[in-house]
Amino acid sequence: MSTGAVVLVAGSLHHDIMIEADRLPRVDETAVGRRWYPKFGGKGGNQAVAAVAAGARGRMFGAVGRDGFGDYLLAALDTGGVDRRFVQTVAGVGSGMSVAVVEAGGDYAATIVSGANLHLDVAGLEDPALWEGVAVLVLQNEVPEAINLAAAQAARGRGVRVILNAAPARSLSIPLRRLVDVLVVNAVEAEMMGGGAVSDRAGALAAARVLAAAGGDVIVTAGGQGLAAVMVGGEAFDLPARKVDVVSSHGAGDCFIGTLAAALAGGAGLRPACDRAAEAAARHVSRAAP
C-alpha cells in the first residue's frame, strides 16, 4: 500500500542483458555461458521500482532513446507502478544498456553504455508537477554530475530530502556534497572516496565517520557483513547482515536504496529505515532470476 509520499528518482535507465555463467571470463578469454535474459535496469529505474514495491509512490526523471530498448524500459516502469510522465525520449541516441555476467556464486561484473542517460535535459526539473508530493529525491552516479547538482539544487529549494547513492564511485564536487542529506556507498565506493578499506562492520563504521566529516548522514554497506551509519551530530549504529543463501547480488544495492528512500519518505528514522532496507535486500539476493 502506498504511503502517499512520493520518492522522486532522477537518474539512469538501462536495458540490461544478463548472462549466467560458471565464472567471470578472464582477459582475452571467450567463455561459455548457460543462459541469457533481458532485465529492466539502470540504478535509477531499479530504485524507483523498489521504492514502489516498498510502499511509496515512485516517480522517475530520466531519459530513453527512441528505440526498442526505450519502449521496453517505459513498459517496465509502467509494470512497476512508477510514474514516468517525466521520462524524456531523446532522438538520435540509443537508450542506455548494460551487459552483466553473473557467476555461479552470485557475484557479477557489468559494463554499461549510458546512451540517452547523458542527454537528460535539466530544464524538466522546473516543471512544478514533477515535485508534487515529493518527500525524497534519490540520485546516483550513472548520469553526469551536472544533472545531479541541478536536481539537488531544485530539491533543496523545495525542502526535499536528498539521498545520493554514489555509485559508481567518482569525485563529488563540494557544491553537490553540501546538498546531500544522506550519502550511501558500498565498501568499494567508500574506500575510493577516502574512507579507508572496509572488510567488516567496524571498517564500515570507520569509513562512515570519515565521510560524514563532509556533512549529512552517511551509510556504508559491507555486503554480507552488514552496514554502518553515522548521523548528523555523531550518533552512529551498525546492523549485521541477514543470513541468506545468495542466488545473485545483482541489483541488491538498488533494492536497498529504493526501500530506504520509501521508509524515509514515510517518516521512518534512519536506523529503522536501514533495517527495513537491509531486510528487502536480503530477500532480493536470495530470489531466483526470472
N, C-alpha and C positions, 0 to 999 in steps of 0.2 A: 504494500500500500504506500502511496506517495505521502511524503511528509508535508508537501505543499511548498517547501523551499526549493529553489532552483539551483542546481550546480551547473555553471557555465564552464565548458571546456573549450579553450582556444588552443588549437594545435593540429596535430598531424592525423591524416587518414591514409592508410596503406592497404593495398590488396596484397595479402601475404600468400606466398606459395610455400607450404610446409612439406618437408621431406623427412621421412623416418628412415634412419639407418642404424647399423650396429655401432658405428663410431663416426666421429668427425673426420673428414678427409685431411691428409697432410698436403703440404705444398707440392704441386705437380702431380698429385695422385688423382686418378679418376675412380671414385668409389662407387659402389653399387648400393642403392637404397632399396627399402622394402616397399614403400608406397609414398604417394604424394597426395595432397588435397589443398584446395583453396581455403583461406580463412580471412575473415574481416580483421583488420588491424590498424596499425598506427597507434602510438601511445595515446594520442588524443581520443581517437574513436573508441579504443578499448576502455579508457577511463570513463567516458561518457556512458557507455553501455553498463559498466559496472556500477556507476552511481545510480542508474535507474534500477538495476537489479537489487540494490541495497535500500531502495525505498524513496529516493529523491526524484525530483523532476529534472531530467538531464537535457541540456541544450548544447548544441555544437556550433562553434565558429571555426570554419576550416575551408578547405578548397579541394576540388577534384578536377580532373580533366574531362573533356567532352569525349569520353570513350567508354568501352565496355567495362573496364575496371571501375570507372566512376559510377556507372549505373549500378554495379554490384555494391559499391560502398554506400550509396544513397539508400538502396533497398535494405541493406543490413542495418543502417541507422533506424529505418522505419520499423524493422522487425524488433530491434532492441528497445523501441519506445522512446527514442531520442528525438527531440525537436530539432529538425535540420533545416529550418527555414533560412538560416543564416550561413549555410554552406554554399560557397561560391563555386560556379562552374567556369573554369578558365579555358578559353580556346587556345589552340596551338601548342599545348603542352600536355604530356601524359599525366595520368593520375600517379600518385605515389605508390610504390610497391616494394616488396621485400622478398628475399628468399631465405628461409631458415632451415637448417638441418638439425634435427632432434635425434640425439643418440639414445641407445638402449637404456642408459641410466637416468635419462630425463634432462640432462644438460643440453644446451643448444648453442649454436653460433648463427648469426644472421648478417646479411648485407642489405641495406636499404637504398633505394633510389627515390629521392624526395619529390621530384616532379612538381606537380601543382602546389604542393605544400610551400614551396619557395615563392609563390606568386600570390599569396593571400593579401588582399587589399585591406589595409588597416582602416580605410575610410568607413568600412562597415561597422567599426566599433562605435561610431557616433549615432547609430540608429537607437533611439530610446527603447524600442520594442525588444532589442537584444537583452537589455538589462532588467526587464520587468520581472520582479520577484526573485532576482538573483541574490543569494546569500554568500556563495563561494565561487571564486574563479580558480580554475586549475590550468596551469601551464606546464609545458615540458620543453626539452631542448631539441625537438625534431623539426622546429621551424626557426627561422632567423631570429636573433635576439631582438632586432628592431620590432618585430611583431609582439614578442613577449613584453617588451618595455612599453609599447603603446597600449597593450591590453591591461597591464598592471597599472599604468597611469590612469586609464579610464576607470578601472575598478576602485582605485584609491579615492578618486574624485567623487565616487558614489557610495563610499563607505563599505565596499565589498571586500571580504577577506580574501587574500591571495595565497594560494598554495603553488609552489614551484617544485615539480619533480625534475631535478637537474640531471636528466638522463636523455641522451648520452652526455657524459661529463664534458664540460668546456668552461673556459674562464667566464665569470659573470662580471658584468660591469658594476661599478659601485651604484649608479642610479637604479639599476634593476634590483640589486641585492637589497637596497634600502626599502623597496616596495614589497618585499616578500614577507608575509606573516608566518608561513610555515614552509620550511625547506625540508625536502625529503630526498635522501640519497641512499644508495646501497653501499656495500663495503668498498667496491672498486672505485665508485664515484667519490666517496668520502676521502679515500687516500689520494686520488688525483687532484682533489681540491685542497689538499694540505692538511687533512685531518689525521694523517698517520695510518699505519697498517691496521686493518680490522680483521680479526680472525674469530672473535667471540664477543659476548655482550659487553665485557669490560672494555675491550678495544673500541666497540661501537660507542660506548658512553664517553670515552676519552675523546674520540673524534667529534662527537656531537658537541662537547664542551668547547673544543677549538673552533668549530664552525659557528657556534652560537655567539661568539665574540662579535660577529658582524651584525647581530641583531636578529630578532624574531625567534620563533620556536624552531628547533631542529630535530629531525628524526633520522636515525641511521639504522637501516635494516641490515642484518647479517645472515640472511638466508636461513638455513636450518638451525642457526644458533639463537635466533630471535631478533630483538631490536632494542634500541635505547633511545631516549629522548631527553632533551634539555629545553626547558621552557623559559620564556622571558622572566627575569627575576631570579633565575638559577635553579629552580626546582627541577629535579631530574628523576627518571624512573627507567627501568628496563623490564622487558617481558620475554619469557622463554618462548621458543617456537613450539607449535603443536607437533606432536609426533604422528606422522602420517607416512604412508607408502607413496613415494613420489613417482608419478607417471610422466609428467613433464613440467618443468619450471617455466615454460614459455608463457608469458602473459601474467605471471603471478604478481609482479610489481604493479602492473596496471590495475589488476583486481584490487590490490591493497590501496592504491591511491584513490580509485573511484569510490570504494567503500568508506575510506577515511573522510573524503570530501562530503559524502552523503551524511555521515554521522555528525560532522562538524556543522553542516548546513542545518541539520535538525536540532542543534543546540547542545550536543554532547561535548563534554570536556575532552582534552587531548588524550588523556590516558584511556578512558573508555572507548574513544574513537579508534585509537590504535589497537585496542584489544579486539574490537569488532572487525577491524580491517585485517588483522592477523588471522582471525578465525576464517574469514572469507578466502584469504589467500591460501590457507591450508587446504580448504575444500577444493580450491581451484587446481592446485598441483597434484592432487590425488584423483582427479577426474580424467577418465579416458577421453582421448581425442574423438571427434566425430567420424 
